Amino acid sequence: MMEVVVLRLGHRPERDKRVTTHVGLVARAFGASGMLLASKDVKIKNGVMEVAKRWGGNFYVEICENWRAEVRKWKTEGGKVCHLTMYGMNLPEVIEEIRKEAKRSKLLVVVGAEKVPAEVYKLADWNVAVGNQPHSEVAALAVFLDWLFGGDELHKKFEGGELEILPSARGKKVLKKAVD
């Protein structure tokens, strides 16, 4: 599977803690390898990592002190950058090109919160819109990752962890695994 990492920009601790947590949870559940958090909000990092520990997988969260340097480094190392914005090219028009490039090099997906600096639009290889209307960055990330992975991420097995949901038509079935 291709390497995809999500960069969360503009996290405002007093306003965005739940939304940023959900960005991390969606990134993990929908196939990303990790998340870079352009904030020193260790509570978000710890919360998402606790979910990864309990539910399995190799997802990581790193605090990103300088997002500009990280994006430039990413590109210097041959990676590609996709910025999710309602002002970009519509997803269906560019997804094949992105998917093709992401199979050859790692992909950084930038998800903003507050007003995103103009520099992001210039640094990105693609500015992609999941619809051209205001909506949640969490929804945009989920839809984008689903299109990128073609639905395969929904079948991903998360190794390790303490808990696993057993699909059922009615009720909740959770398997508690033996912890080593």
N, C-alpha and C positions, 0 to 999 in steps of 0.2 A: 504494500500500500504506500502511496506517496506521503512525503513528509509535509505536514501542514501545521503551522504555528499561528496562533492568533495574538495580535498586539492590541491591547486595550488602551486607547488614548483618552485622556480627559476625564479620568475617574475623579469625581468629587466625593470624598468620603462622607460628608454630611448628607448628600443627596442620592448617591448612586450605589450604595453598598449592595443592595439586593440585585439591581440590574447588572452590576459588574460580576457578582457571584453567578448570576444566571448566564452571563456571557461565558464564563469559565465552565459551567456545567454543560452547556450546549456544545461548546468546543470539544470537551471530553467525550460526551455521549455520541456526537455526530462525526467522530473520526479524526479530530486534530490530535497532534502529538503533545502539544503543550500550549501554554499561554504566557506571554510577556505582559506584565502589568506596569504601565508607565505611571506608577504611584508607589509611595512607600507604605501603603495600607496592608500591613502584614496580616491583619485579620481576614482579609479577602483571600490572600494566599493560603493561609492555614485552613480556612473553611473549605476551599475547593480541594486542597490536598487531603483533608480528612475524608471527604467523599470518595476520592480516588483510592485511599487506603481501605475504606470499608467495602467498596464496590468493585475494586480491582482495576487492572490496567496499568500502563506505564506513563500516564499523563503527568506532566510537571507544570509548575507555575514558578516563574522567576520574576523578581522585582527588576524593572528596567530603569536604571537611573537616568539614561539619556536616550530617548527614543530616536532622535535624529541620527545619532552615532550608530545605533543598532540597525536602523533601516539602511544606512549607507554601508555598514559592514555586511549586512545580509546580501545586498546587491553586489558588492565587491567580491564576495565569495560565490557569485553565480546564481544566487537565489532570485526569485521573482516576488513582486509585491502587488497585492490586490487590495485596493481600498474600497470598502463598502460604503456607498453614499447614494442618496436618492437623485443626485445630479449626474450620475455616471451613465455609461452605456448600459442598455437593458441586458440583463443576465442572459436571456436566450440567444442574444446576438453575439456574445463573446465567450460563452462557456466552453465551447469546443477548443478554442485557441488556448484558454487558460488551462483546461484539463491536459491538453497536449504538452504544454510547457511544464506543468506541474509534475508530469511523469518523468521529465528529464532533470528537473532541479527542484529544490525545496521551495515552498510557497509560504509567504508571510501574508496573512489576512489582517488588515487594519480595520478595527472597529472603533469609531469615535463615540464620545458622549456629548460633551458640549461642542461649541463651534470648533471645527477641525481647522488647524492652521493651513493656509494656502499651500505651504510647502509640501504637505502630504499629497495633494493632488498632483504636484509636479514630480515627486519622487516615485509615485506609484507607476507600475507598468500598466495597470488597468484601474480605472475608476468605474466601479460596477454598481448599477442600481438594481435592486430587487423591487421593481415598481418605482414610479416617479411620484410617489405620494409620501407624506410624513408617516412613519410607523416606527416600531420598536427595532433597535439595533439587535436585540436578541432574536427577533423573528427573521431579520435579514440574514443573520449569521446561520441560523438553522436552515433556511431555504437555500442559501448559497452552498453550504456544505453538502446538503442532500443532492443538489444538482451536480456539484463537483464529483462526488463519489458515486453518483448514479444509483443511490439507494443501497449500495453495498454496505455502508456504515451501519445500517439498521440490523445487520446480521453479525456484527462484530462481537467476538467473544472477549470478555475482559478477564484475563488470567489473574489469579491471586484473589485477594479480597476476602472479606468475611461473609458477604451477603450476595445472593443471586436471586433475581425474580424468576419464578417459574410461571410462564404464561398460562392464563386460564380464562375461560369465558365468563366466569363469575367468581367474585371474591378475590382475596389477595393471598398469594402463595409465595413465601420468601424462604429460600433455603439458607440456613445458617451453616456455614462451612466450618470444619475443624481448623483452628488456627495453630500453626506450628510453633 
